[in-house]
Structure formats: structure tokens, C-alpha cells
Amino acid sequence: QDVSAVTGLTVEVIIANQRGPVGNQSNWLAAWWMSRGIGIDHGQIGRVLNASQQTVSKRVALVERRRGEDAKFAAWTTALWGLHTI
């Protein structure tokens, strides 16, 4: 739901596992947020996103890198953290 609020996409679109060089960037963001923001282990995330634990780890690392290089990822990750500030 958090990623949906930030990206404007439905949960169904976010959890769709699309492959390829562009893939489903909101899915990558969901993996990152569940890992970094909520603390869910990569095995559980993989079951939710229909991906292997290794794929989840790669997606989390990709978002970590991209948030420093890509304004869209920077904005998304900042917005996610902003949803949960006290």
C-alpha cells in the first residue's frame, strides 16, 4: 500500500513480476521498501512478489544504487520514508 501511495500504481501492477532491462520498477521499489523500510526478510518478500530470494536481493541493491543516480528513485524512496516519520 505504501508503494502504491507513492507511485500512484495499483498493488496488482506493483506485484506483477516483469522481466527485462526495464522490468517493473515499482516492483523493485516494493522489494526495497519491504526489506529496508519494514524489515521483512528476502525469502518472505520473494513469496509476495513471486521472485527468488536472490532476485529480491538484486532488486534491493539496484534500488539502493539507483536512488543515488536517478531522480525518480530518489523521490520515491524519500517519499516512502516520509510516510512513516513521527
C-alpha positions in Angstrom: 0.0 0.0 0.0 2.9 2.4 0.8 4.4 1.9 -2.6 1.0 2.3 -4.2 0.6 5.7 -2.4 4.0 6.9 -3.6 3.9 5.7 -7.2 0.2 6.0 -7.9 0.1 2.4 -9.2 -2.3 -0.3 -8.0 -1.0 -3.1 -5.8 -1.7 -5.5 -8.7 0.5 -3.6 -11.0 3.3 -3.3 -8.4 3.4 -7.0 -7.6 3.4 -8.0 -11.3 6.8 -9.6 -11.9 8.0 -8.2 -15.3 11.4 -9.2 -16.6 13.8 -7.4 -18.8 16.1 -4.4 -18.6 13.4 -2.0 -17.6 11.2 -4.5 -15.8 8.7 -3.3 -13.2 10.5 -0.6 -11.3 7.7 -0.3 -8.8 8.2 -4.0 -8.0 11.9 -3.3 -7.3 10.8 -0.4 -5.1 8.4 -2.7 -3.2 11.2 -5.2 -2.6 13.4 -2.4 -1.4 10.8 -0.9 0.9 9.7 -4.3 2.4 13.4 -5.0 3.1 14.7 -1.6 4.2 11.6 0.1 5.5 9.7 -2.7 7.1 12.4 -5.3 7.7 10.9 -8.3 6.0 13.4 -11.0 5.1 14.1 -11.6 1.4 12.5 -15.0 1.4 9.2 -13.7 2.5 9.4 -10.8 0.1 10.1 -13.2 -2.7 6.9 -15.2 -1.9 4.9 -12.0 -2.1 6.5 -10.7 -5.3 6.8 -14.2 -6.9 10.6 -13.9 -7.1 13.5 -15.8 -5.8 15.4 -14.7 -2.7 18.4 -13.9 -4.9 16.3 -11.8 -7.3 14.9 -9.9 -4.3 18.4 -9.2 -3.1 19.4 -7.9 -6.6 16.4 -5.6 -6.7 17.1 -4.2 -3.3 20.7 -3.5 -4.3 19.6 -2.0 -7.6 17.2 0.5 -5.8 20.0 1.4 -3.4 22.3 2.2 -6.3 19.6 3.9 -8.4 18.3 6.2 -5.6 21.7 7.9 -5.7 21.7 8.2 -9.6 18.0 8.6 -10.6 15.7 11.4 -9.5 12.6 9.2 -9.8 14.1 6.6 -7.4 15.4 9.3 -5.1 11.9 10.9 -4.9 10.1 7.6 -4.4 12.4 6.4 -1.6 12.3 9.8 0.1 8.5 9.8 -0.1 8.3 6.3 1.4 10.4 7.4 4.4 8.3 10.5 4.7 5.1 8.4 5.1 6.5 7.0 8.3 8.0 9.9 10.1 6.7 10.8 13.5 
